[in-house]
Amino acid sequence: MNGIILNSLAGREKLLGPFREHNEQLTSAWKHWQLKLDEHKIAWLLFDCEDSDVNVLSQAVLEELDEIVMTLQVDKPAALVIRSAKQSNFCVGADIKEFGQLDSVEAAHEKLEAAHGIANRLADLPFTTVAIVHGHCFGGGLELALCCDYRIGVTGSRYGFPEILLGLHPGLGGTARSLALLNPVDAMTLMLTGKNLRDKQAKRQGLIDALVPERHLENALAAAIEGKLSHKKHGLTFKLLNSAPARKLLAKKMRQQAQKKAPPQHYPAPNQLIDLWLTHGSDTQAMLHAEIDSFCQLLVSDTSRNLVRVFFLQENLKKQAKTGTSITPAQHVHVIGAGAMGGDIAGWCALQGLTVTLFDMKAEIIGKAVARTAKLCDKKHLSPAEKRAVLDRLIPDLTHSGARHADIVIEAVPEKIEIKRQVYSQVEPLLKDGAILATNTSSIPLDDLQQELQDPSRLVGLHFFNPVSQMQLLEIVRHSKLSDITYHTALAFAGQIKRLPTPVTGTPGFLVNRALTPYLLEAMVLMDEGVAPETIDRAAEKFGMPMGPVELADIVGLDICMGVAEMLNAGLEQPMPAVPQWLTDKVEKGDVGKKSGKGLYVWEKGKAKKSANVASGPDNLTDRLLLPMLNTCMACLREGVIDDADLLDGAMIFGTGFAPFRGGPMHYSQSRGYMAIKAELETLAEQHGERYTPDAGWSTEVQ
């Protein structure tokens, strides 16, 4: 057998060349697909979305696929092989932009029924069908592959159903087909978490039937077409887990697990997916039909609409890294300060393939940072060789020798302007031409930090969030003397290390900390009024925040919270809540939160001890907490701290965890009504003081 489609343009031409002359009519018939028949009467269907770097399943793509399937039904080949022409992926899923065009359950139902018909016709073709998968195979792309008789994975491929992250579940037959193929716990876990499976995991679970390097594809394909490639066999466990009593028991556990991260009142998709399996798990055809109704209901829900919005907000943030300016990628990063932030920044950069020198005056602190990086490698399931490579790139440095060779130097020392300036005086003379100096300050205005630098144009803020390996946001902080090349280099660097760059001005607190601080301080004021911390946290969590402000303050550190509050009070005219004296006393005693084992809560084994009996709080408790944050967001937007409302919403979701299903603070404010929020702020100002005074932006409707 010959003509395997290789994962390169040369390989693609090697396949297509011999058949182009005899198949020109078929080749030019479709925009997104190319169909070829080789000398063995094997049909090769090449997926190649026009004018796109990735393959997506749009309506146009599916309509063309239907024409091809009907062609193959009439003129039957010996077998059909589906492969992507893209370098990096098989298919990344549905065209999400089209979701917003379906404004009713009826409209969605009509489109999805038609799409199901196409998938079913592909699945029912009366000859062997094989999907060869390289790179990413997600969502609708995986559902397309599941319609084939065999799936052959190329080494390095990844698989997943990310629909749950959009408030949905698979909708092109993926629920029924994955559950018919896999152990039901594996299939449901894949759909309920939205996590990716690596190639070996996919093979082990039976999602793919073979896993081979590119050079061995020909043999694997021959085995599939000749019927010699076996599927993973279903044993007694599969039958037992799919029995009605087992489904009932497992469904209960799945609901409990899902509810921890996705409360059903805010995120209905997990429960609906579990209901599908519970009701139809023993009947694949019934589940295929029921999937359509369930998916369509979810698609037009507010939760899904807002989570789709969050997807595009994330894409918008990613675009900030593509500056349009030619920037040489960084190769070497020098991090100053191996504490919690600096050490984790260094470890993350090493994980992304950069050479990192990590400076600290104490070798044992560097050692702890290296140990944390090793744990991160384990958490990411790196192989021993991959882990060793990461740790080899993370180089202890007690003399600043790495600063002479670094493309980017990141300072992550304590939040004291005198300490930072002292570091700059030592390091700036060591920097090579073109290197930039970045500060991880969380609140200090950069116009203050740059005053004693010989070349302030190379200073930029790179404000990471804790924990560095989990928080995607990276504030790119500007100041009055920042050069364009430094700014664009910082944006590109954020993309290089897989963070979401958010350009902000260097005013006190920038965006995220400035907006978050009044929210945290208001929780302290409420505690001062006698409201239990558990009551406060429950109100925020009920709104949809990932954790309450009291717990968050303990995790951030009460000392850090107070330091930021003092900085904001000194640098801004916006009134802030007064810090209660008991909180100051706590910090002076060293009870600063999770890191000390005691703060607003007592912490044991990394978890806050909370009372199970939570009293009810004031009727306006949620507004008292959240409106100061929204008011500050409006002030930041009006003042130009950030360029527009979409960037602000993205930053607050990915920097603070602001309830994603609400679409961001400004989107939530707009849906609630600017004037309604202004009126409520005025009421709160009368009751509780001038810190609730509405920002002028509510009246002018800055957007």
Protein Blocks (a to p, Z undefined) as FASTA:
>chain_A
ZZiacfbfklmmmmmmmmmmmmmmmmmmpmkbccdddfkopacdddddehiabdcddfkl
mmmmmmmmmmmmmmccfbdcdddfbfkbcbecjcfklmmmpcbfklmmmmmmmmmmmmmm
mmmpcbdcddddehjaehjlmmmmmmpmbdcddehiacddfklmnopacfehpmmmmmmm
mcfklmmmmmmnopacdfklmmmnomambdcdfklmmmmmmmmmnopaccddddfklmmm
mpmklmmmmmmmmmmmmmmmmcfklmmmlmmmmmmmmmmmmmmklmmmmmmmmmmmmmmp
mklmmmmmmmmmmmmmmmmmmnopacdddfbdcdehjafklmmmmmmmmmnopacddddf
blklmmmmmmmmmmmmmmnopafklmmmmmmmpccdfkommmmmpmbdcddbdfdfklmm
mmmmmmmmmpcghiacddfbfkbcfklmmmmpfblmlgccddddddfklmmbdcddddfk
lcfklmmmmmmmmmmnopacddddfbehilmmmmmmmmmmmmmmmmmnopafklmmmmmm
mnopabdfklmmmmnopklmmmmmmmmmmmpmbdcddddfklmmmmmnopabjknopafb
cceehiacddfbdcdddfklmmmmmmmmmmmmmmmmmnomamblklmmmmmmmmnopafk
nopaklmmmmnopklmmmmmmmmmmmnojklpccfklmnopZZ
